[in-house]
Amino acid sequence: MKKQSLIILASVFGLFLLNSNAIAGYLDTGWKNITQFDGYIGGSSNPTYNEWWNTEQEDQEVEPGAVPGQQWDLEGFFLSDGTGEEETNQLALVGGFDFAEGETWVESGDIFIDTDLGTDYYDYVLDLNFQTSGSYTYTVYQNDGSMAFNLTHGGPSGATQGQPWTVQSAGTATIVQGYDNLAFNYLSGMTDDGIGGGLTGGSHNGVVVDVSFLGSGTNFTLSNAIECGNEFTSGSGSTAAVPEPATIFLLGSGLLGLFGYRKKFRKSKS
């Protein structure tokens, strides 16, 4: 009877877990919002664009002078920690903006990453390719300062205007090994519940790429803009730290020691 009760209890617990996973949004488990507040506050004093809803994401917010509406909205960056379905160091760029198709004459831009604030250029650029419908790829360049970029031509002067938007020329920059024309996951038309992460607006799109090339425990800042400059989002985060071999060796030695002690204790007890 006791065994049967345990089986029933385990089944109920399993169904609970399955149900929990079923209702969880894509960004609800294993993802951290690393979006930076851009300083633009909406409201009655600035009726031309939407409210800033909180300081963790750019949900439902567009720059001054932009046409309000989610079709222009870049909602922010999320970084995975490996505790969810995605592996660690996956980066998600999410927005109501349609990255693949763009909006009328406005197209989406590349992802720019800075790991050394002492230089005057982005250290890495993720060149996103949406040219082939349904088969999207990206190439990661390690910038040596020679790369040239197309710049945004609209948006607030001194802020989002004149920001790097897409790669114009790679110059003598090198391609990171293993990151040449690498396929990425594209999320399209996801609902609020489907995308999770506390995002609202009804429809969300996302670009999911791997940033493991940055190495273990690397601090970085990043940005993305749409062509006209009326939407720009940035973030800051750190890649997961990988335990050093010495640490792993010490941990393994400790476990072996405990195992040996336990075995010796059991033999002496018998």
N, C-alpha and C positions, 0 to 999 in steps of 0.2 A: 504494500500500500504506500509505504514511504517512497519507494522508487518511482511509483506511478505519479505521485504528487510532485516529485522533483522534475519529472519529464514535462508535466503540464505547466509548471512554473517556468521552466526553461523555454517552452514554446511561446507562452504569453510574453516573456521578456524579449524573445526574438522578434515577434510580431511588432512589439513596441519600437524596437530599434529600426526595423524595416520601415515602419510608418514615419518615424522621425526623420530618417534619411530621405524618404519620398517627398516630404513637405519642405525640406531644407532647400534654400536657394543656392545657386552655384557659388556665390561668394560668402555664404554664411558660415562655412566651416573651413578652417585652414588658411584663411586669407586675412591680411591686415590692410586697412585703408591707409595709404601713405601719401595721400593728396595734400598739397600745401594750399593754404588760404591765399587767394590772390589780392586781397585787400579791397575788392569792389563790393560795396553794400548796396542792395536794391531798396525798393520801397517807394513811398510817395514822392520823395525828393528826386528820384531817378526813375520815372515811370516807363522809360524806353526799354528797360530790361528787367528780368525777374528777380525775385528775392534771393538772397543768400540764406539757405535754410539752416546750415550749421557749419562749424569750422572744420569738419572732417571730410567734406566732399563738396564738389561743385554741382550738386544736384539741383536741376532747374535754374541754373544761373548762366547768363550770357553777358558778354562785355557791353559797356556803354555804347549806345548807338546801334547795337545789333537787333535784328528782328527777333522778338521773343518767341519762345516755342522750343520744344524738346528737339526738333529736327536740327537745331544749331548747337545743342548742348553737349559739351565734353564733361562727363561727370567725375572723372578722376582715374587715379592709378591704384591698383591693389597688388600686393606681393604675397605669394604663398609661403607657408612655413613647413609644408610637408605633412601636416596632421590631417588634411582633407584628402579628397580624391586626387588632386594634382600633386606632383612631386615638388620638392622644395625649390625655391628660386625661380618660380614661374611668375611672370609679370602680366597683369591684365590692364589694358587701357580700355575704359568703358565710357560709353556716351549714348545719348539719344541720337546723335549724329550718325548717319549711315556711312561708315568708313569705306565700304566697298564701292558704293554707287555715288557717294557725294550728295550735294544738294544744289540743284540747278547747275550753275557754272563753278561752284565751290567744291574743291576736293580736299581729302584728308592729307595730313602730313606724316612725316617720319618721326621716330622717337630718338631724342637726343639725350645722351647720358654723360654726366661729368663726374669723374672720380678724383680729380685734382683741381681744387679751387685756385691753385697758384698759376694755372695757365689761362690764356685768354681764348681758348677754344674747347669744344666738346671732345672728350677723350674717345667716346664711342658713338657711332650713329647706326641705328637700325633702319636700314633702307627697306621700307614695306612695299611690296608689289601686289597690286590689286588688278593688274591688267588681264589676267586669265580668270574669268569668272568661275568660282567654285574651287579654284586651285591657287591658293594664296601662299606666297613665299616671302622670306625676308633674308637679307644679307647684312652681317654685322661688320662694319669697318672700324678698325682702330686708327683713329685720326692722328696724324703727325703734324697737323696744322696746315696742311696743304689742301684740305677739302674746301670746295666752294658750295654755297647753298643758295637756293631761291629764298627770298625773304617775303614775309607777309606785307601786304600793301595797305591794309586797313586796320581798324581797331584803334584803341586809345593811343595817342602819340606818346612816345617814351615808355610805353608799357608793352602792348602786344604788337604794335606797329613796328615793322622792320626786324622781326624775330625770324630765326631760321625756320623754314617750313619743310622743304625737301632737299635732297641731295641734287646739286647741279653738276658737280664734277667730283670724282673720288680723288683726284690728284695722285699723289704717291702713297696714299693711305693703304694699309694692308688689310686683307680680309681675315678675320679671326678663324682659325682652323676649325672646320666642322660646321661653320655658320654661313655657308655660301648657298643661297637659294634653298634655305631650309623651310619646310612647310610649317605654317602656324595654324592654330585653331581659331576659327572665326565664329563668334556667337552672333546670331542674327535674330532680331525681332523678339527678344525674350521679354516676358512679362515681369512685373515687379517681384512677384513671388518666385519666378524662375531664376532671376538674376540674383536676388537677395542683396546682402550688403547694405540694407537700409535705403536703397535707391527707390525713387518714385518717378512717376511720369508716364508709365504705361508701356513703353517700348524701349528696349535697350540693346545695343550692339557692343561687341567687345573683340579686341585683338589680344590673344594670349601667346606670349613668346617666352623663350627660355633665356635667363640672364646669368646662368651659371658660369659663363665665360669671365665674369667679373672676379671670380675667385672667392675664397672663404673669408667671411666677415668683412667685406668691402663696403664702406659707406659711399653713397652716391646720391646725386640729384638728377632729375630728369624732366623733360618737358615734351609737349606735343601741341601743335597748333593746326587750325584749318587754314586754307589758302587765303581767305580774306582778312584773317587776323581778328575776326570778331569773336573767336573762341580760342582760348589758350589755357592749358592746364599744366601744372608742374607738381612734382612730388619729391620726397626724399626718403631713403630707406637704407637698409643694410642687408647684404646677403647672409645666409645662414653660415655660422661658423662650423667647420668640419673638425672633429677631434684630431689632434696630432697623433702620429704613430706611437710616440712615447706614452701618451695618455692612454691609448688603447691597450698598449702592452702592460702598463701598470694595472689597469682595470682587469685584464685577463689574468694576470698573475695573482691578483687578489682573489678572484673567483676560484681559481685552481687551488689556492691555499685554503680557502674556506671549505672546498669540496674535500680536500685531503684530510683536513682537521675533523670534518664531520664523519668521514669514513673511519678514521682512527678511533674516534670517540665511540662509534657504534660497535667496533670490534672489541674494544676494551670493556664495554658494557655487557657484551654477550659472554 
